[in-house]
Amino acid sequence: MLAAWGTWLSAAQALLITRSPLGPWVPDLVLLLVVATAAKLHRRDVAPAAFVLALCRTATTVDSPAAILAGFGILSVLIHWARRFADANRVSVRLAMVSSGALLFAGWMALVRSAELGAQGTPTAVGQQFLPLLPGVLVTTLAGAVLFQGLTWLPGMTPLRRRSRLW
Amino acid sequence: MKRGTARPAGEESDSLRTSRSRTLYHLLLAGLAFLALKPIGPLVRGLDVLLAPAALLSHLCSPLAWVHLRPAQASEGRSAEAQAAQVALERAVLASAQPQERSRVDLLANLYPLRAEVSGRPRDDRDRIWLRLADQRAVEGLQTGDPVVSGDAFVGTVDMEATRLSELTGVVVVRLVTGSSFRVGAEVDPQDPSTTGPIVGRRRMVVGGLSAHPDRVLLAVHNPEQPGGVGARVIVHEAERAGARTHLANGFVLGILKRGVPEAWRFAGARLAEESILGIQPTMDLAHGLHQVLILTDCAQSLPAVEGQMDLLPVQDASAWRPARLLLRGEVSPLRAGRKIATGSYRDVRVGAAVSIGTHLLGRVIRVGPLGADLSLLADPGLRISTIASLGDGLPRVTHVLGQLTSMGRGARGTVVFHWPATLPLPQPEGAATQGSLHVQIWTGSGDLGLPRGLLVGEADLPYGPGPHVIEVDPATDGRSGHGARVWVGVSAASSGVAMDATPGLDADEDGGAR
């Protein structure tokens, strides 16, 4: 079910970004799921969940699959590690995880894209690639406050409804 | 547990296993991050194969595939008008290989030129090109040193040793005049009115390779017989030698003799004029502007006509295309403009292949797995296409080589912004405003592996004068219909006697802007 929901949410996000007037002002729902799984699941399930969600993302984008796998994987490791120092059941902590995760992932994808274009002979600054992603980071942070709990109530997402524990 | 008490052996080995697996996972993530920043061809291809099952996830998007803002137009890009425009463009493109000046037209009358199309060039040697002859059987009659010309310009010579050693079938390897070891005899054109030849006498020289000018592309001049002649046209002047036919190109143009002063010296003293660099400014864009050429020979080859060979444009050959279903008409990254298609390497799709809707170019394949591929649309920054412009109203009459356009992303009002180096600027008609522009249709050209000539890219207003320029192109298709998309796999052996093999090692770094 995680793969199905991840793919559909990513596809809906793609259509909203490309077809609607919202443009880049669309929350990254798959990233929210990555943060949710990293914040709530048992340690042994975090890596497989991140991997599945990365596959869902690669199914709806032409970005480098290696970049997405690395980005989601490293993000989930960092979020899971942060659980040692903060209670992920608190709204403020979840909000901080979502905002920092969105910012880090956007920075990472901007760096990768800048490297790709540089290798093709059309160099571009990382900042130039990062700026268009900032609206998405902002909206994802706001959506994290509203939709985080809602995502855990999607059908088939029962493990995400448990309280986060340090395991 | 009390201090000093040993842990049970099972618990300790579990802990070690967990720690080891975690370390391996972190190393794997680091490796993926490195691969993302510094792609290594075989590893990237291996990852695409490993992630092939993920292509099935793209099919989960099918219920959303009906979401689009306008209904599909079944005749999009396939109308009789569009196909007639392609045929007319083809005639103009083929005519562009013929010289325009009377003297060279007369030269050709006594020769047997073979028509050929530039199909690409090696990734590791930019001073060579691959040609496909209109009749592949004529390859056997070629010799090393046979001159290759395009219009009035001399381009290079055939290299039959490299042709025989090439892994590609059906291509002829040509050494360009820009090669560092290439040499051809030349002289200042005595017929050029700007030369002082009648007074000073002949000015012969050897030309080949590139000069050391840091700011401009100039062909290097070696051993000039006399000083002077700057501003005059330089033509090929080779002596006749046994076993070589390069002298057949005598009279074809190499370029204009220039004395180039690097930009950094512009405000330096006049004595530096003595240190300026002598070179020849080519009249062709040798890097990206070679499309149709002629190989000059002096003996006719009586080849029987192929039975059943149709007069069919390669781009209109249905067997050269595979249907490509667009899985989702959207892209989740705001930085990209791409699509996923449901046709992969199992259907002969290769990186760099063109995807079109009828006669309209939609984009190029940038990544291929066994079950699917990633498509980069025209608006995807970094996409590169080899192009020509058709000038004039109605059907194309005259073509102008634009060279390689590089996408810079979406513009306003649904247009796509491209970087145009304008190595060959648009000729400005007399009386036209200095800052004027010309409305043209832009079509794909030759010389780009996987990109057939004759696909409509869009329309644009091209500025006159030397470049580079940034132009806004109104694309021929926005990809919103998605129906009838197809991907180019090459002309089949059954239709034309040519096998369009994929280049070994062709990957996302190949010229052509894939990825």
Interface residues (C-beta under 8 A of the other chain):
Chain A: A3 A4 T7 W8 S10 A11 A12 Q13 A14 L15 L16 I17 T18 R19 G23 P24 V30 A47 L55 C56 R57 T58 A59 T60 T61 V62 D63 S64 P65 A66 A67 L69 A70 G73 I74 V77 M109 A110 L111 V112 R113 A115 E116 L117 A119 Q120 T122 T124 Q129 P132 L133 P135 G136
Chain B: Y25 H26 L28 L29 A30 L32 A33 L35 A36 L37 K38 P39 V44 L47 D48 L51 A54 A55 L57 S58 L60 C61 L64 V67 H68 L69 L328 R329 G330 E331 V332 S333 P334 L335 R336 G338 R339 K340 I366 R367 D374 L375 S376 D380 P381 G382 R384 T406 H419 D509 G513 R515
